[in-house]
Amino acid sequence: MVQKNILTFPTIPEPALSRSWETAWEKVPAEWQEPVYRLDRAPNNRVFVRNSNYLYSNKTYDYRTGHTLADQELAWYIYTIWSEGTLKVDPAMLRWYVTSTQALIDRQPAEMRDTYSLANIEPYMLIKEAARAFYERNERYPSPNNLKNVESIAKNLYQHLTVRCSDTPWYEHDVWNMRLDSRIPRRENEPHAERVISLEQLTQTWLKEAARFWFSQALTYGYYTWTSVASRVTYLNYFSRFLATYEHTPATLGESLGSIRKLTTAFTDYLKNPVEGCHENALSETTIGSVTSTLQRFYEFAYENKDLITETTHTEAWLNLTADHTRLFPTYRRKKKGKAHPVTFFTSDELTLMLAHLDVLKTPMTQQVTVQTPGAEPATFTGLGDEQAARAWMIQALTGRRASEILMMDYQPLTMLDVDPEKIQEDSFIARMTYQQTKVDGVEPTILVDVAVVNIIKEQQAYVEEKYPGLEHPYLFPNPRANFTGSRPRSYRSYADTLKRLDATVKLTNKAGEPLRFSQTHRLRHTRATELLNNGVPVHVVQRYLGHRSPEMTMRYAETLAATAEAEFLRYKKVGSDGRDLGLSAKDLLEISQLDHRADRILPNGYCMLPPTQTCDKGNACLPCGAFATDASYIQEHRDQLTRLEALIEARKNQYKARRGEDMPETNVWLTGRLREKASLEAIITKLENEAAQNKAVSGAGTSGRVALTLLTNPAKNGTSPIVQPNLRTQR
């Protein structure tokens, strides 16, 4: 049954002040109202990039076009990016932009030139003129990089004017930019506010306008987050490019269910095969599923709201939608959700190796650093010069927080606890850290942190104070680029790009030869969760610490921990007291040791396989016992025990001879028992040293002819409850 999505048209509250050009121009101070600048003096030197052809000398640079409105708009733009500290401009590229703009305006009728707005010059028009003028002057076309630089100025200025200086509702623009338009609905702490959404690639008007309505509704009423809308726009772009290969495809896609299915089947095949100019490689099943489900969801919404969409888009075809459009794809194509991806984490050795190489990220780019790790030759690297990224990574490793939760933290995230300074130890909790919860609602975003985390945060605060002196600091991790006042948090893309450069520089691998990537920051969260569970922290406490709304996600880490413990247990072959293989499978042996949680079954040198209903009457005489089992993980303990036993035998023999004047006979009761223990230890050590580890059972120890034990399972417990019964056949 289709979920109802009937909505009313969104009522977007208008800002208190008009967004018209007149209002914007009134905010520009008198000293900024002419596009004439001294590049070597404050405040202009903060908005212009240093260019060797524009020396910082006693010279004024004039960027006026000679046309009143265009000059005012250019001056407003330069003032805006200076006051917000978001961008810098290359003076040479700005000169190129101005001369191209002047040429375009000069072609207009004389009476229109002084009132001609730069908002009328779309970026593609300016780029075309800039390339033409360059070719006319140099008899060659400009380099792609230079053309891209002047295009960047044209796009930014155009978007600033069309968004900031007009009363057009935010959703009527083809480009949605949270940084430019404060009217766009958003979460309180949007972790991907730097991401820009563009509807320009939806080339079919009916598709673009309907998608505009759908996504504006979703953002206004909170059905989708900003990142969800961005992903769905990308998915609809595939459909738009596919429709471009068909002529006159209507919004209904066809006149019957058969014709609709024919089109959507062709679309699915289109996604599965590489298409030049669209996707060079075949898309994964997951991506294809996301694309088709987005298209299905879009048509379900359109069907339930076809009257509103028709009124909004002025496309009558939407009225012809039927229930057939709620099942674009056959149900058999919809695969059940597979098992969740396994939780992966870094081992302690891997984490130690990565932390040793984190110095490469901290070191300035003008210096080199040598890293020494155990068992490896010293390696020298050129620094990457991003110490705040290194601190963010370390806080993630120590706390298990998500990257966005750390990058968007307030400048002062700590609340110190009332702790006696004299009693503080290295691992003591001394503060409560407030992070930015960006994924799950209804979770208290605070955790206890120890001395190490507090010290890292204080180092980062000192770094911010030094880089942005005398300014307010809203964020602990300010964005390193286009952020000259430190007012914007570091973007995830900037952080991820830096870590990827570190990966490419150090190229770390684990013992299996698989790459260890700093950029896989979510594995740090898995690592911390597994560490907490491994230390016996209750699941509900770990759930609270990780910020999970329900215990289901937390239990994934518990399952991974159990799987890891099982894999570690099964690595080793189990042998009995006389060194012979046990007659139990390794998995059965694991179940016995886990299901019977008695401390007396875990021995210093192995395991006690005595049935749960029986009690031990041998004291500490485990080696001669047939219920004793061990594996290669205890081999050093066996060697040490053998050394101690040999020393004990030799000492007792010497005492016996000193007292009686003769050697201790082999028939001595005490010596007989010790020699039997020695033989058992030697057999165990020889077996474990000579045989390669195999994932199978090893037979029980004890004397020859003993009644062997066979492991059975109880069907009522799905084969998980071990029942031990005697085997009637006697070993020969």
matplotlib code that plots the C-alpha trace (Angstrom):
import matplotlib.pyplot as plt

x = [0.0, 1.3, 2.2, 0.2, 2.3, -0.4, 1.0, 0.1, 2.4, 5.2, 4.9, 8.4, 8.7, 10.0, 13.0, 12.4, 14.2, 13.8, 16.6, 16.4, 19.5, 18.7, 18.8, 22.0, 23.7, 22.8, 25.0, 28.2, 30.4, 31.4, 35.1, 34.0, 31.6, 34.1, 35.9, 39.3, 41.8, 45.3, 46.4, 49.2, 47.1, 44.6, 41.8, 42.1, 45.1, 42.9, 40.6, 43.2, 45.6, 49.2, 50.1, 53.7, 52.4, 50.5, 53.3, 52.5, 53.7, 52.3, 49.7, 46.0, 44.2, 41.0, 38.4, 35.6, 33.7, 32.4, 28.8, 27.1, 25.1, 27.8, 30.5, 28.3, 27.5, 31.2, 32.1, 29.3, 30.6, 34.2, 33.0, 30.7, 33.4, 35.8, 33.4, 32.4, 36.0, 35.0, 36.9, 39.9, 40.3, 43.2, 43.7, 44.7, 41.6, 39.4, 40.9, 40.0, 36.5, 36.0, 37.3, 35.0, 32.1, 32.7, 32.8, 29.4, 27.8, 29.1, 27.2, 23.9, 21.9, 23.5, 20.5, 20.6, 24.3, 24.4, 21.5, 22.6, 23.1, 25.8, 23.1, 22.1, 25.4, 25.3, 28.7, 28.7, 28.2, 31.2, 33.5, 32.7, 33.5, 36.7, 38.0, 37.1, 38.9, 42.0, 42.2, 41.8, 44.7, 47.0, 46.0, 45.6, 43.0, 43.6, 44.8, 42.0, 43.2, 43.1, 39.7, 38.5, 39.8, 37.9, 34.8, 35.0, 34.8, 31.9, 29.9, 30.4, 29.5, 26.5, 25.2, 25.8, 23.8, 20.9, 20.5, 21.4, 20.0, 16.6, 13.3, 13.0, 12.2, 15.1, 13.6, 13.1, 16.9, 18.5, 21.5, 20.9, 23.7, 23.4, 26.4, 24.7, 21.0, 20.1, 16.4, 17.1, 15.7, 18.5, 19.3, 20.8, 24.2, 24.3, 27.5, 27.6, 26.5, 29.3, 27.7, 25.9, 22.8, 22.2, 19.1, 20.8, 21.5, 17.7, 17.3, 13.6, 11.5, 8.7, 11.2, 13.2, 10.1, 8.5, 11.8, 12.1, 8.7, 9.4, 12.8, 11.6, 8.7, 11.1, 13.5, 10.8, 9.0, 12.1, 11.4, 14.9, 18.2, 20.4, 22.7, 19.7, 18.3, 21.8, 22.1, 18.6, 19.2, 22.3, 20.1, 17.5, 20.3, 20.8, 17.2, 17.4, 20.4, 18.6, 15.5, 17.6, 18.1, 14.3, 12.3, 9.4, 9.1, 6.1, 5.8, 3.5, 6.3, 3.7, 0.0, -0.2, 1.6, 3.2, 4.7, 5.8, 7.5, 9.2, 10.7, 11.8, 13.3, 15.3, 16.4, 17.6, 19.6, 21.1, 22.3, 23.8, 26.0, 28.7, 27.5, 30.0, 29.4, 27.2, 28.9, 32.1, 31.8, 28.8, 27.1, 27.0, 23.8, 23.5, 23.7, 21.3, 18.9, 19.2, 18.5, 15.5, 14.0, 14.5, 12.6, 9.8, 9.6, 9.4, 6.5, 4.7, 4.9, 3.8, 0.8, -0.4, 0.2, -0.5, -2.9, -0.3, 2.5, 0.3, -0.5, 3.1, 4.8, 2.1, 2.4, -1.0, 0.5, 0.9, -2.9, -2.8, -0.8, -2.5, -1.8, 0.4, 3.0, 3.3, 4.8, 7.3, 9.4, 8.3, 8.3, 10.7, 13.3, 13.3, 15.9, 15.7, 18.1, 21.3, 23.2, 24.8, 28.5, 30.7, 32.1, 35.8, 38.2, 41.9, 43.9, 46.1, 49.2, 47.6, 46.6, 50.1, 51.6, 49.2, 49.7, 53.5, 52.9, 50.5, 53.6, 53.8, 50.5, 51.6, 54.9, 55.1, 55.3, 58.8, 60.2, 60.8, 60.1, 61.6, 59.3, 60.8, 58.5, 59.5, 60.7, 61.0, 63.7, 63.4, 61.3, 61.6, 58.6, 57.9, 55.4, 51.8, 51.4, 47.9, 48.2, 44.6, 43.5, 45.9, 44.3, 40.8, 41.9, 43.4, 40.2, 38.2, 40.5, 40.3, 36.5, 35.0, 33.0, 32.0, 34.1, 31.3, 30.7, 34.3, 34.7, 31.7, 32.4, 32.2, 35.4, 34.9, 33.4, 34.6, 33.0, 35.5, 34.6, 35.1, 38.1, 41.0, 44.0, 46.3, 44.3, 44.2, 45.8, 46.6, 43.4, 41.1, 38.0, 38.4, 35.8, 32.6, 33.0, 30.0, 30.1, 27.7, 25.2, 24.7, 23.1, 20.7, 18.1, 17.1, 20.6, 22.5, 25.6, 28.1, 30.7, 33.3, 36.9, 40.2, 43.4, 44.7, 41.6, 41.6, 45.2, 44.6, 41.6, 43.7, 46.4, 43.8, 42.4, 45.9, 46.3, 43.0, 43.9, 47.3, 45.8, 42.8, 44.0, 41.4, 38.5, 35.6, 36.0, 32.7, 34.3, 37.2, 38.2, 37.8, 37.9, 41.5, 40.5, 38.2, 37.7, 39.7, 37.7, 37.5, 33.7, 33.1, 33.7, 36.0, 34.2, 34.3, 35.6, 38.6, 39.4, 38.9, 41.1, 43.9, 43.8, 43.8, 47.0, 48.4, 47.4, 49.1, 52.2, 52.9, 51.2, 50.7, 49.6, 48.7, 50.2, 48.0, 49.3, 46.0, 46.1, 45.6, 43.8, 43.7, 40.7, 38.6, 37.8, 34.6, 36.8, 38.1, 34.5, 34.3, 37.6, 36.6, 33.3, 35.0, 37.5, 34.7, 32.9, 36.1, 36.7, 33.4, 31.4, 27.7, 25.9, 23.6, 26.5, 28.3, 25.0, 24.9, 28.6, 28.3, 25.1, 23.0, 19.2, 18.6, 20.8, 20.5, 23.4, 25.5, 24.9, 26.6, 29.8, 29.1, 28.6, 31.8, 33.6, 32.2, 33.2, 36.7, 37.1, 35.9, 38.4, 41.2, 40.2, 40.0, 43.5, 45.1, 45.0, 44.0, 46.0, 45.5, 47.8, 49.9, 50.2, 47.6, 44.9, 41.5, 38.5, 36.4, 35.9, 37.3, 33.9, 32.5, 35.4, 34.7, 31.0, 31.9, 34.2, 31.7, 28.5, 30.0, 31.1, 32.9, 36.2, 37.7, 37.4, 39.9, 43.4, 46.7, 48.0, 44.9, 41.3, 39.4, 37.0, 35.3, 31.5, 29.6, 27.8, 31.0, 33.5, 37.2, 38.9, 42.5, 43.3, 46.0, 47.1, 45.9, 48.7, 47.9, 44.1, 42.2, 40.0, 42.9, 43.3, 45.6, 46.8, 49.7, 48.7, 49.9, 53.2, 55.4, 53.7, 54.4, 58.0, 58.4, 56.6, 58.9, 62.0, 60.7, 59.8, 63.2, 64.8, 62.5, 63.4, 67.1, 66.9, 64.9, 67.3, 70.2, 68.4, 67.6, 71.3, 72.6, 70.4, 70.6, 73.9, 72.4, 70.5, 66.7, 65.3, 63.0, 60.4, 60.1, 56.4, 57.1, 59.6, 57.3, 54.6, 57.0, 58.4, 54.9, 54.2, 57.6, 56.7, 53.3, 54.8, 57.5, 54.8, 52.6, 55.5, 56.7, 53.2, 52.6, 56.0, 56.0, 52.4, 51.1, 48.0, 44.9, 41.2, 40.1, 39.8, 42.7, 42.1, 41.7, 44.5, 44.7, 45.5, 45.1, 41.8, 39.9, 36.3, 36.2, 33.7, 31.6, 30.0, 26.3, 23.9, 20.4, 18.0, 15.7, 18.5, 19.2, 22.5, 24.0, 23.8, 26.5, 25.5, 28.4, 27.7, 30.1, 31.3, 30.7, 33.7, 36.9, 40.0, 42.6]
y = [0.0, 3.4, 5.7, 8.9, 12.0, 14.6, 18.0, 21.6, 24.1, 25.1, 28.4, 29.8, 32.7, 35.8, 37.5, 40.5, 42.7, 42.6, 40.8, 43.4, 45.1, 48.4, 46.8, 45.0, 48.1, 50.2, 47.9, 48.6, 51.2, 54.3, 53.2, 50.0, 51.6, 52.0, 49.0, 50.7, 49.0, 49.3, 45.7, 46.2, 47.7, 46.6, 45.7, 45.1, 42.8, 40.2, 39.7, 39.7, 36.8, 37.9, 37.9, 38.6, 40.7, 42.9, 44.0, 45.3, 48.8, 52.3, 51.8, 51.8, 49.3, 50.3, 47.6, 49.9, 49.1, 52.6, 51.5, 52.6, 49.5, 47.0, 48.9, 49.0, 45.2, 44.4, 46.6, 45.0, 41.5, 42.3, 43.8, 40.8, 38.2, 40.3, 40.8, 37.2, 36.0, 33.2, 33.9, 35.5, 36.9, 36.8, 40.4, 39.2, 37.0, 39.8, 42.1, 39.5, 39.3, 43.1, 43.6, 40.7, 42.2, 45.6, 44.3, 42.6, 45.6, 47.9, 45.9, 46.8, 49.9, 53.1, 53.9, 50.5, 50.3, 52.2, 50.1, 46.8, 44.2, 41.7, 39.2, 39.3, 37.9, 34.2, 32.5, 30.7, 34.0, 35.6, 32.6, 32.7, 36.3, 35.9, 33.1, 35.1, 38.2, 36.2, 34.5, 37.8, 39.3, 36.3, 34.2, 31.2, 30.0, 30.4, 27.4, 25.4, 26.3, 30.1, 29.8, 27.8, 30.5, 33.3, 31.0, 30.6, 34.4, 34.6, 31.8, 33.1, 36.6, 35.5, 33.3, 36.0, 38.5, 36.2, 34.7, 37.5, 40.5, 39.2, 38.2, 35.0, 32.1, 29.9, 26.8, 28.6, 28.8, 25.9, 26.0, 25.6, 26.8, 26.9, 29.2, 31.8, 31.4, 31.4, 30.7, 27.1, 24.8, 23.0, 21.1, 23.1, 21.7, 20.6, 18.6, 19.0, 22.6, 23.2, 20.8, 22.5, 21.0, 21.7, 20.9, 22.1, 18.6, 17.7, 18.8, 17.9, 20.8, 18.6, 16.5, 19.5, 21.4, 18.4, 17.4, 21.0, 20.8, 17.3, 18.3, 21.7, 20.0, 17.3, 19.9, 22.2, 19.5, 17.6, 14.4, 14.4, 15.9, 18.0, 15.1, 12.9, 15.4, 15.8, 12.1, 11.8, 14.7, 12.7, 9.6, 11.5, 12.9, 9.3, 9.2, 12.6, 11.5, 8.3, 10.2, 12.4, 9.3, 9.1, 11.6, 13.5, 11.3, 12.6, 12.8, 9.8, 7.7, 5.7, 5.1, 1.7, -0.3, -2.4, 0.7, 2.1, -1.2, -1.3, 2.1, 1.4, -2.0, -0.2, 2.3, -0.6, -2.1, 1.4, 1.6, -1.9, -1.2, 1.4, 4.5, 7.1, 10.5, 9.2, 6.3, 4.9, 1.7, -0.5, 0.7, -1.6, -3.3, -1.1, 2.1, 0.7, -0.1, 3.4, 5.0, 2.9, 3.3, 7.0, 7.1, 5.0, 7.2, 10.3, 8.9, 7.8, 11.3, 12.7, 10.5, 11.4, 15.1, 15.4, 18.3, 20.4, 19.4, 20.4, 23.7, 24.4, 23.2, 24.2, 20.8, 19.1, 15.7, 15.1, 14.9, 11.7, 9.7, 6.5, 3.8, 2.1, 4.8, 3.5, 0.2, 1.2, -1.8, -5.5, -6.6, -9.5, -6.9, -5.6, -7.7, -8.1, -6.2, -8.2, -8.7, -5.6, -5.0, -6.6, -4.3, -3.8, -2.4, -1.8, -4.1, -2.6, -3.3, -1.6, 1.4, 1.8, 1.7, 4.3, 6.6, 6.5, 7.8, 10.5, 12.7, 13.0, 14.8, 17.2, 18.1, 21.3, 20.9, 22.5, 19.9, 16.1, 13.6, 10.1, 7.4, 4.4, 1.4, -2.0, -4.5, -2.0, 0.3, 4.0, 5.8, 9.6, 11.6, 15.2, 16.7, 17.4, 20.4, 19.8, 19.5, 20.1, 17.2, 15.0, 16.2, 15.5, 12.0, 11.3, 12.5, 10.2, 7.3, 8.0, 8.7, 6.7, 9.8, 10.2, 12.6, 15.2, 15.1, 16.1, 18.6, 20.6, 20.8, 24.2, 26.0, 25.2, 21.7, 20.8, 20.9, 20.0, 17.6, 18.3, 16.0, 16.3, 17.2, 15.1, 12.0, 12.4, 9.5, 9.3, 7.4, 9.3, 10.9, 14.6, 16.3, 15.9, 16.7, 18.0, 16.9, 17.8, 15.0, 15.1, 11.8, 10.6, 12.7, 12.4, 11.4, 13.4, 14.6, 14.4, 11.8, 11.6, 12.1, 11.5, 13.6, 12.7, 14.1, 17.2, 17.9, 17.5, 19.9, 22.5, 22.2, 22.8, 25.8, 27.3, 26.7, 28.5, 31.4, 31.8, 31.6, 33.8, 36.4, 38.8, 37.1, 35.1, 31.3, 29.5, 26.2, 24.1, 23.0, 25.9, 25.1, 25.7, 27.2, 30.1, 30.9, 33.9, 34.8, 31.2, 31.3, 28.1, 24.6, 22.2, 20.4, 16.6, 16.7, 18.8, 16.4, 13.3, 14.7, 15.4, 11.8, 10.4, 12.3, 10.8, 7.3, 7.9, 9.1, 6.5, 3.5, 1.4, -2.3, -4.8, -8.2, -9.7, -7.1, -5.2, -1.4, 0.5, 3.7, 6.8, 8.0, 5.1, 7.1, 5.1, 2.1, 4.1, 4.1, 0.4, 0.0, 2.0, 0.1, -3.3, -2.2, -1.2, -4.4, -6.4, -4.7, -5.9, -2.6, -3.4, -3.1, -0.4, 1.7, 1.3, 2.2, 5.5, 6.2, 5.7, 7.7, 4.9, 5.3, 1.5, -1.4, -3.2, -1.2, -1.7, -5.4, -5.5, -4.7, -7.5, -9.9, -8.9, -9.3, -12.8, -13.6, -12.3, -14.3, -17.4, -16.9, -16.4, -19.6, -21.6, -20.5, -23.0, -26.8, -28.3, -31.2, -33.3, -34.1, -36.7, -34.5, -36.5, -34.7, -34.3, -36.0, -32.8, -30.3, -26.9, -25.3, -27.8, -27.1, -23.4, -24.0, -26.1, -23.4, -20.6, -22.2, -23.4, -20.0, -21.4, -19.8, -23.1, -24.4, -21.7, -22.9, -21.0, -23.5, -24.6, -25.7, -28.2, -30.2, -31.9, -32.2, -29.4, -31.9, -33.3, -31.9, -32.2, -34.3, -34.0, -30.6, -29.0, -32.3, -31.3, -32.7, -36.4, -35.7, -36.9, -33.8, -31.4, -29.7, -26.9, -25.2, -23.3, -20.0, -21.6, -23.0, -20.6, -21.5, -25.1, -24.4, -22.4, -25.2, -27.8, -25.8, -25.3, -29.0, -30.1, -27.8, -29.1, -32.8, -32.0, -30.2, -33.0, -35.7, -33.8, -33.5, -37.2, -38.1, -35.7, -37.3, -41.0, -41.2, -42.8, -41.7, -41.5, -44.6, -44.4, -46.3, -43.5, -42.5, -38.8, -39.1, -41.4, -38.7, -35.9, -37.9, -38.6, -34.9, -34.2, -36.7, -35.2, -31.7, -32.9, -34.6, -31.5, -29.1, -31.4, -31.7, -28.0, -27.1, -29.7, -29.6, -26.7, -25.1, -26.7, -25.8, -29.2, -31.1, -32.8, -36.1, -36.5, -37.2, -39.6, -43.3, -45.8, -47.7, -44.9, -44.6, -41.7, -38.9, -38.1, -34.7, -34.7, -31.8, -31.2, -30.6, -28.6, -26.1, -25.9, -27.7, -25.2, -27.0, -29.7, -33.0, -35.3, -39.1, -42.0, -43.8, -47.5, -48.4, -48.5, -47.1, -49.6]
z = [0.0, -1.0, 1.9, 1.8, 1.0, 0.5, 1.5, 1.3, -0.5, 1.8, 3.4, 3.5, 6.0, 4.4, 6.1, 8.3, 5.7, 2.0, 0.1, -2.7, -4.2, -2.5, 0.9, 0.2, -1.2, 1.9, 4.1, 2.1, 4.0, 2.0, 1.8, 0.0, -2.5, -5.3, -6.8, -6.5, -4.2, -2.7, -2.6, -0.1, 2.6, 5.1, 4.8, 1.1, 1.5, 3.2, 0.2, -2.7, -3.4, -3.7, -7.4, -8.6, -11.4, -9.0, -6.6, -3.2, -4.0, -3.7, -6.4, -6.7, -8.9, -10.6, -11.4, -12.6, -15.8, -16.3, -15.8, -12.5, -11.5, -12.5, -10.5, -7.5, -7.7, -8.1, -5.1, -3.0, -3.9, -2.9, 0.4, 1.1, 0.7, 2.7, 5.6, 5.7, 5.3, 2.9, -0.3, -1.8, -5.3, -7.7, -9.0, -12.4, -12.8, -11.5, -14.2, -16.9, -15.5, -15.5, -19.1, -20.3, -18.5, -19.8, -23.4, -22.9, -21.4, -24.1, -26.6, -24.9, -26.0, -24.5, -22.4, -20.7, -19.8, -16.5, -15.2, -16.6, -13.8, -13.6, -12.7, -16.4, -17.4, -16.8, -16.2, -19.6, -21.4, -19.6, -20.2, -23.9, -24.1, -22.0, -24.3, -27.5, -26.3, -25.2, -28.6, -30.4, -28.4, -28.3, -31.3, -29.0, -26.5, -22.7, -20.7, -19.0, -15.6, -16.2, -17.8, -14.8, -12.4, -14.1, -14.4, -10.6, -10.1, -12.6, -10.9, -7.3, -8.2, -10.2, -7.3, -4.7, -6.7, -7.7, -4.2, -1.8, -3.8, -4.8, -3.2, -5.3, -3.0, -2.3, -3.9, -7.3, -7.8, -9.7, -7.3, -3.6, -1.5, 2.3, 2.7, 0.5, 1.4, 5.1, 4.2, 3.2, 6.0, 7.8, 11.0, 13.9, 13.2, 9.5, 9.0, 5.2, 4.8, 2.3, -0.1, -3.0, -4.6, -8.3, -10.3, -13.5, -14.8, -14.8, -18.4, -18.8, -17.5, -16.2, -14.2, -12.9, -11.6, -10.0, -8.3, -7.1, -5.5, -4.0, -2.5, -1.2, 0.6, 2.0, 3.4, 4.7, 6.6, 7.6, 5.7, 4.3, 5.5, 3.3, 2.5, 1.6, -0.8, -2.4, -2.9, -4.4, -6.9, -8.1, -8.5, -10.5, -12.7, -14.0, -15.0, -16.7, -18.8, -19.7, -20.8, -23.0, -25.3, -25.9, -27.8, -26.2, -23.1, -21.1, -17.3, -17.4, -19.0, -20.9, -21.5, -19.8, -17.2, -19.9, -21.7, -18.3, -17.4, -20.8, -20.1, -16.5, -17.6, -20.2, -17.6, -15.3, -18.1, -18.8, -15.2, -15.4, -18.4, -18.7, -20.6, -22.0, -20.5, -17.7, -15.8, -17.3, -15.2, -14.4, -11.2, -8.2, -7.2, -4.2, -6.3, -8.8, -6.0, -4.6, -8.0, -8.8, -5.3, -5.5, -8.8, -7.3, -4.3, -6.5, -8.5, -5.4, -4.0, -7.4, -7.6, -4.1, -4.7, -8.4, -8.0, -6.2, -8.6, -11.6, -10.0, -9.1, -12.3, -14.7, -16.3, -17.0, -17.6, -13.9, -13.6, -15.7, -13.1, -12.0, -9.4, -12.0, -11.3, -7.8, -9.1, -11.7, -11.1, -10.7, -7.1, -7.9, -8.7, -5.2, -3.3, 0.4, 2.4, 2.8, 5.9, 7.3, 6.5, 9.1, 11.7, 11.2, 13.8, 14.2, 16.4, 19.1, 17.0, 13.9, 16.0, 17.4, 14.0, 12.7, 15.7, 15.1, 11.5, 12.6, 13.1, 9.3, 9.4, 12.2, 10.7, 8.6, 4.8, 4.8, 7.2, 7.2, 9.9, 10.5, 11.8, 13.6, 14.3, 15.8, 13.3, 10.4, 9.0, 9.8, 7.2, 6.3, 5.0, 4.1, 6.5, 5.4, 7.7, 9.1, 12.9, 13.6, 11.4, 13.4, 16.7, 15.3, 14.4, 17.8, 19.5, 17.3, 18.3, 22.0, 22.1, 19.2, 18.0, 14.4, 12.3, 11.9, 15.7, 16.3, 13.5, 14.5, 18.2, 19.9, 20.8, 24.5, 24.6, 28.1, 31.5, 34.1, 36.9, 40.6, 41.0, 43.5, 41.3, 43.6, 42.8, 39.0, 37.1, 33.4, 32.6, 35.1, 33.8, 34.6, 32.2, 30.3, 26.6, 24.6, 20.9, 18.1, 17.5, 13.8, 13.1, 15.8, 17.5, 21.1, 22.4, 25.0, 23.2, 26.1, 27.3, 30.0, 28.8, 30.4, 30.7, 27.2, 25.4, 27.6, 26.7, 23.0, 23.1, 25.0, 22.3, 19.6, 21.4, 21.6, 17.9, 17.1, 19.3, 17.5, 14.0, 14.6, 17.3, 18.6, 16.9, 18.3, 18.0, 17.5, 16.5, 17.9, 14.4, 11.9, 8.2, 6.9, 3.5, 2.6, 6.3, 7.1, 10.3, 11.6, 11.7, 9.7, 11.0, 9.2, 6.4, 6.3, 2.7, 3.8, 6.6, 4.5, 1.7, 4.1, 5.5, 2.0, 1.3, 4.5, 3.3, -0.1, 1.7, 4.3, 2.6, 5.7, 5.7, 8.3, 8.9, 6.1, 3.6, 3.6, 3.5, 6.8, 5.9, 8.2, 6.0, 7.3, 10.4, 11.2, 12.0, 15.0, 16.3, 15.9, 17.6, 20.6, 20.9, 20.7, 23.3, 25.7, 25.3, 25.6, 28.9, 30.2, 30.0, 29.9, 26.6, 27.8, 29.0, 25.6, 23.9, 25.8, 25.2, 21.5, 21.2, 19.8, 20.1, 20.4, 21.5, 18.1, 16.6, 19.8, 19.6, 16.2, 18.0, 20.5, 17.7, 16.1, 19.4, 19.7, 16.2, 16.8, 20.0, 18.2, 15.4, 17.9, 19.8, 16.6, 15.5, 17.8, 17.8, 21.2, 22.6, 25.7, 28.6, 26.7, 23.6, 21.5, 19.5, 21.2, 19.8, 19.8, 17.0, 17.7, 17.6, 20.0, 22.3, 22.1, 23.0, 26.0, 27.4, 26.7, 27.8, 31.1, 32.6, 35.6, 36.6, 37.6, 34.0, 32.8, 33.8, 33.7, 31.2, 29.3, 29.7, 31.9, 29.7, 32.7, 32.2, 34.0, 36.2, 37.6, 40.1, 40.2, 42.8, 41.7, 43.2, 41.0, 39.3, 35.9, 33.7, 34.3, 34.0, 30.9, 31.0, 30.5, 27.2, 25.9, 22.8, 21.3, 23.0, 26.3, 24.9, 26.8, 30.1, 29.4, 28.7, 31.9, 33.9, 32.4, 33.4, 37.0, 37.2, 36.1, 38.6, 41.3, 40.5, 40.5, 43.8, 45.5, 44.1, 45.6, 49.0, 49.0, 48.2, 50.9, 53.5, 52.5, 50.7, 47.6, 44.5, 44.6, 42.9, 39.9, 41.9, 44.4, 44.6, 44.4, 41.6, 39.6, 39.7, 38.7, 35.8, 34.6, 34.6, 32.8, 30.1, 29.7, 29.4, 26.9, 24.8, 24.8, 23.8, 21.1, 19.6, 19.7, 18.2, 15.4, 14.2, 12.2, 13.6, 12.1, 12.6, 13.9, 17.1, 19.0, 20.9, 24.6, 26.8, 29.6, 29.8, 27.0, 27.2, 28.9, 28.0, 25.4, 25.6, 22.6, 22.1, 21.3, 20.8, 22.1, 19.2, 21.5, 21.8, 18.1, 18.6, 20.9, 24.3, 24.7, 26.3, 27.1, 26.9, 27.2, 24.1, 24.5, 22.3, 24.2, 22.5, 21.6]

ax = plt.figure().add_subplot(projection="3d")
ax.plot(x, y, z, "-o")
ax.set_aspect("equal")
plt.show()
